[in-house]
């Protein structure tokens, strides 16, 4: 453990953090938003499917 502390390099730490933040930002832009929009679309479709039989059954009762 002491070897890790003694061999710590601020330059390497800086570049690792920079690359990690770039990775997070690129994933947020190119992956996270499309995944969330696909999930929202699927949720809307499922809600439509769930409400459709209820509306049909109400129509059958009225007619």
C-alpha positions as CSV (number, residue, x, y, z in Angstrom):
1,X,0.0,0.0,0.0
2,X,2.8,2.4,0.8
3,X,4.3,1.7,-2.6
4,X,1.1,3.0,-4.3
5,X,1.2,6.1,-2.2
6,X,4.9,6.8,-2.8
7,X,4.6,6.1,-6.5
8,X,1.6,8.4,-7.0
9,X,1.9,10.6,-10.1
10,X,-0.2,13.7,-10.4
11,X,0.3,13.8,-14.1
12,X,-1.1,10.3,-14.6
13,X,-4.0,11.1,-12.2
14,X,-4.8,14.3,-14.1
15,X,-4.9,12.4,-17.5
16,X,-6.9,9.5,-16.0
17,X,-9.5,11.9,-14.6
18,X,-9.6,13.9,-17.8
19,X,-10.2,10.8,-20.0
20,X,-12.8,9.5,-17.5
21,X,-14.7,12.8,-17.6
22,X,-14.6,12.8,-21.4
23,X,-15.9,9.2,-21.4
24,X,-18.8,10.2,-19.1
25,X,-19.7,13.2,-21.2
26,X,-19.6,11.3,-24.5
27,X,-21.7,8.5,-23.0
28,X,-24.2,11.0,-21.7
29,X,-24.5,12.7,-25.1
30,X,-24.4,9.6,-27.4
31,X,-25.7,6.8,-25.3
32,X,-27.7,8.0,-22.3
33,X,-30.2,10.3,-24.1
34,X,-31.0,7.7,-26.8
35,X,-31.5,5.0,-24.3
36,X,-33.8,7.2,-22.1
37,X,-35.8,8.3,-25.1
38,X,-36.2,4.6,-26.2
39,X,-37.4,3.7,-22.7
40,X,-39.9,6.6,-22.7
41,X,-41.3,5.6,-26.1
42,X,-41.7,2.0,-24.8
43,X,-43.4,3.2,-21.7
44,X,-45.8,5.2,-23.7
45,X,-46.6,2.3,-25.9
46,X,-47.2,0.0,-22.9
47,X,-49.5,2.6,-21.4
48,X,-51.5,2.8,-24.6
49,X,-51.8,-1.0,-24.7
50,X,-52.9,-1.2,-21.1
51,X,-55.6,1.5,-21.5
52,X,-56.9,0.2,-24.8
53,X,-58.7,-2.9,-23.4
54,X,-60.3,-0.8,-20.6
55,X,-61.7,1.6,-23.2
56,X,-62.9,-1.2,-25.4
57,X,-64.6,-2.9,-22.4
58,X,-66.3,0.4,-21.5
59,X,-67.6,0.7,-25.1
60,X,-69.0,-2.8,-25.0
61,X,-70.9,-2.0,-21.7
62,X,-72.3,1.2,-23.1
63,X,-73.4,-0.4,-26.4
